[in-house]
Amino acid sequence: MTTVPSPINLDALATGKSGTVVRVTSGNAADMEDGADLARRLMELGFVPGEKIRMLKRGMPGGEPLAIKVGNSTFALRRFEAALIAIQPE
């Protein structure tokens, strides 16, 4: 019997690892309107449930931006944007 890892936020995925998008959240309730707009933008870019993603690289210094491959496209996300995306690591 194999255990399935629990979902993590995309910003915690190690470089070179892959996963599948589980959900995109709007963040905390304090900035719900801006968070909903950001979540919608991320989904428009292709971060939709079921989509395969891969963490390509982290920038230096501080690990920003994150280079993420989604389908055939590559995007640079800030850590707080990546934290809104829950993934199932492979």
C-alpha positions in Angstrom: 0.0 0.0 0.0 1.4 3.4 -1.0 0.5 6.6 0.8 -0.5 9.7 -1.2 1.2 12.9 0.0 -1.2 15.5 1.3 -1.7 18.7 -0.8 0.8 21.5 -0.3 1.0 25.1 -1.6 2.9 25.6 -4.8 5.5 27.9 -3.1 6.6 24.9 -1.0 7.3 22.6 -4.0 11.0 21.8 -4.4 12.8 22.8 -7.6 12.6 20.2 -10.3 9.5 18.5 -8.8 6.0 18.2 -10.3 2.5 18.1 -9.2 -1.2 18.5 -10.1 -3.2 21.6 -9.3 -5.9 20.8 -6.7 -7.4 24.3 -6.2 -6.7 28.0 -6.3 -7.8 30.1 -3.3 -8.4 33.8 -2.9 -6.2 34.2 0.1 -7.2 35.8 3.4 -10.5 37.5 4.1 -9.0 40.9 4.6 -8.4 41.5 0.9 -11.0 39.2 -0.5 -11.8 41.4 -3.5 -8.1 41.7 -4.6 -7.6 38.0 -3.8 -10.5 36.9 -5.9 -9.1 38.9 -8.8 -5.7 37.3 -8.4 -7.2 33.8 -8.1 -9.2 34.5 -11.3 -6.0 35.7 -13.1 -4.1 32.6 -12.0 -6.9 30.4 -13.3 -6.9 32.3 -16.6 -3.2 31.6 -17.0 -3.9 27.9 -16.7 -3.6 27.1 -13.0 -6.8 25.1 -13.0 -7.7 21.9 -11.0 -6.2 18.8 -12.7 -3.5 20.7 -14.6 0.1 19.3 -14.3 2.7 21.8 -13.2 6.5 21.7 -12.6 8.7 23.9 -10.5 11.6 24.9 -12.8 13.7 27.4 -10.8 13.7 29.8 -7.9 15.3 33.3 -8.4 18.0 34.6 -6.2 18.2 36.3 -3.7 15.2 35.3 -1.6 13.8 32.6 -3.9 11.7 35.0 -6.0 10.4 34.8 -8.6 9.4 31.2 -9.1 9.6 29.8 -12.6 6.6 27.4 -13.1 5.8 25.3 -16.1 2.0 24.9 -16.7 1.2 22.8 -19.8 3.4 24.3 -22.6 3.8 27.7 -20.9 6.3 29.0 -18.4 5.3 31.7 -15.9 7.2 33.7 -13.2 5.1 33.9 -10.0 5.8 35.7 -6.7 5.8 33.6 -3.6 2.5 35.0 -2.3 0.9 34.2 -5.7 2.2 30.6 -5.6 0.9 30.3 -2.1 -2.7 30.6 -3.4 -2.3 27.4 -5.5 -2.7 24.1 -3.7 -1.1 21.1 -5.5 -0.8 17.4 -5.1 2.9 16.6 -5.4 4.0 13.6 -7.4 
